[in-house]
């Protein structure tokens, strides 16, 4: 009797899965360093997570190695990189400036990030995001700390304590909200040399002008979901009702 052990493992060793594991490695380094009280190289490691998260799917499609196994691996990696790592970073940062993190805010953010990933896995139409995607939510938290430290901004500990804890709750709710957000698939962008160069110039130029400009793009994107929903509701309310036909 021969056991068929190949099926679960045949799509495990691929370039896309290797990139996913690179993202996981960066996330573990972030958590490990944050638990020891170190936030150095936080921005570099987190951006590496974001790059790997975007690259693994692209590589999988180009190499024809997309699989359910790769999808689950990517989702589990994202849960750690964009669900667990941000709350650990927040805890370390607030303690370093004399503040405290609100435990329910940490739990809410992490739980909603995991739920958001699970909902996306079962979502049939992948061309849109229902709820703010976890990388964007995590970026709004982590990059606020990174840019603030990089620019040398000094904020009162009490202010940052309230701001970050409130952000965790708001972003947690936005991740499981019914608001619709654009994705790269809905824009139908072709990832080629031209788009990569244009994108790189845009990002580098924005960072050179001001690191806060990149953060502003994230804020606008996060607000686009609820603002679009409000606009659609107002549009429906202004639409004239059709007259009823006499009986």
Secondary structure by P-SEA (a helix, b strand, c coil): ccccccccccccccaaaaaaaaaaaaaaaaaaaaaaccccaaaaaaaaaaaaaaaaaaaaaaaccccaaaaaaaaaaaaaacccaaaaaaaaaaaaacccccaaaaaaaaaaaaaaaaaaaacccccccccccaaaaaaaaaaaaaaaaaacccccaaaaaaaaaaaaaaaaaaaaccbbbbccccccccccaaaaaaaaaaaaaaaaacaaaaaaaaaaaaaaaaaaaaaaaaaaaaccccccccc
